């Protein structure tokens, strides 16, 4: 399974790379902390909404700390999305290493 660090994600985003940040957390979690440019599809909705996911650009999957995003990344890979990567540490790592203004929970 492919993985990416929050520092690498920030570098690629800041460089203008065309990628999708897919946030698979629940609405109540998003109210606490989020990254504004992320696309939100909760875990349970992924199978029914896969047609919304690009096959022609990188997809970085994130959650709270990495557990759910690991499962979603593995699911996507098993369904032919070779461009999917797990964001190591999720929003918790983003808050700790990139943007401390993002609340932790």
N, C-alpha and C positions, 0 to 999 in steps of 0.2 A: 504494500500500500504506500502511495506517495504521501509525504508529509511536507509541510512548509512552516517555518517559524513566523512569528508576528513581525520580526524585523525584516525578514525577506518579503512578506506580504506588503508591508509599508513601503519598502524600497520599490517594489514593482508597481504599486499603485501610484506612488509619487512620480515615477518615471512615465506614467500614462499608459501602462500596459492594459490592453483590453482583456479584462478578466472579470469573472463573476464571483463575488463574495456571497455565499449562500448561508444564511443564518437559519438554523433548524430549531431554534428555541421556541418556547411558547409565548403567547402575547403578554402574559403577566411578567415574564422575564425581560421582555423587550421594553416594558415600561420603566424598568429599573436601569438598564444599561443596554446601549446599542451602538452600532457604527452606522452613521447615516447613509452611506452608499451601499449597504448590504441589501440583498434581495432576501425576503423572508418567506420561507415555506416550512412550517412546522414538520417535525419528523413524520408524524402519522399521515401527512398529506403528500409526502414525496412520491410514493408509487402512482398515485392518481394524477400527479402534476409534472411528471417527468418530461412531458412535451414542452414545458416552459424552460427546460435546461438546455443550454447550448452544447453542441458536440464539437463546435469549431473554435472554441476558446477555453482557456483554463477555468475550472471551477474550484474555488477554495471553500471547503465546508467548515463551518464553525458552530460551536455551541457554548455552553458555560465553561467547561474545562477540558473537553476533548472526547468524552465517552460516546455521546450520541453522534457527534460528527464522525468519529471513527466508524461506527456502524453504517452511517449513511454513505460515507466514502466507499466502504467495502461493497455496499449494495449497488452503488452507481458503477463501480468497476465491474461487478458481476453482470451488469446490464449494458456493457459496452462503452461506458464513459471512461476512456483511458486518460482523459484530461482532468480527472478529479483528484484533489489533494485534501488531506485533513490539516486544519490549522491547529498546530500543537499548542495546547494550553487554553485555547478558546478565548472568550472575552476576558477571562481572568488574567491571562498572560498579556492581552492587549492593554488592559488597564495598568498592570504592573510595569510593563516594559516600554509602552508606546505613549499612552495617553492617560495619565493619572486622574484626569477629570472625569473619566468614565467610572461610575461607581462599581464597587465589588459587592457581591452578595453570596 
